[in-house]
Amino acid sequence: MQIPDRIKDELLLAKMHGLKFKEWMVMKRYLLRVLPSQMRTYFSTRDSYTKQQHLNEFENELVKYYYSQTSNILRLPHD
């Protein structure tokens, strides 16, 4: 799945401002706050019964992209 340029730009901007994400959920919250609402549809929602997060295909690609850009491994839910 292709990562939109707007999301890549926001991650680059965060990196330029010295933000270093260590956990997936922190990075996800940051992106959900800075992106327009129509781009939020790329992200998964938590399970309504268990309330746990499960990464979708897009989010897995985003984690890999972040690692390729920063060499930081994000701590994922349930790690």
Secondary structure, 3 states (H helix, E strand, C coil): CCCCHHHHHHHHHHHHCCCCCCEHHHHHHHHHHHCCHHHHHHCCCCCCCCCCCCCCHHHHHHHHHHHHHHCCCCECCCC
